[in-house]
Amino acid sequence: MEKPCSLLVHFDKGSAMMTNKIKADLEGSDGTIKADMIHRAISLLLNVETPPQLFITIVRYVLPSDDHTNLRNNL
């Protein structure tokens, strides 16, 4: 029989300024920075701290990007 297992992921929640920085960097054109910001957004999501505007920004600026290789290699 399988037993349940918990996963704890520590991430400093930061502040609204952190969310604004992530949003601004996702709107930029550098694929490496976008990949790093996706990591931070996922960490916020795992800690149930993701504001809705981050998801909208990802849909608007990251998904239509032509450079998915840089994002995929850094994830």
Buried (B, 14 or more C-beta within 10 A) or exposed (E): EEEEEEEEEEBEEBEEEBBEBBBEBBEEEEBEBBBBBBBBBBBBEBEEBBBEEBEEBBEEBBEEEEBEEBBEEBE
